Amino acid sequence: MRREKSFRRYLIPLVLLAMIISLLLPRNEKLATDLEEEAAKEAAGNLRSYGQGTGRVYGLTDNDRRDFNLGANPERRILQELGKRVDLIPQKAVLGGVMAFVLQESVVLNRHWVLAVFEDGHVRGQALYQYQMNGQSEFSWQLLADQPD
């Protein structure tokens, strides 16, 4: 009983002290860690990266985009062209499935290579392809490596 009275006597001053401290803390100023996090997010937004903070960048450079002249999203166009070439998939379909590229999971690594994911609904795999543009709408493809999942 005596302990409860002692606790109650200190509880109100502690709550008041916490309220005063919260009122004294700056409201609109950001802490240095918040500013650093914002800067990191902004920098990451400017890069096409497949690993946050890894520094590894993929995709076409601005010069590649100008050279290729494939429209607003050349990476998508390159992947669409690969998607038409199911004959390049090195793995055979099983159980009546039909092999196709999973373009949403495939990546244009740079102006030379594409890392593509393929599946038939039963089996999956990945392959590294080298590509070249032969004119505005013609692509030549070469399988460099593949790995079933």
Summary of the structure (lengths in Angstrom):
residues: 149
radius of gyration: 27.9
end to end distance: 67.2
largest distance: 90.3
contacts: 334
relative contact order: 0.10
helix: 41%
strand: 22%
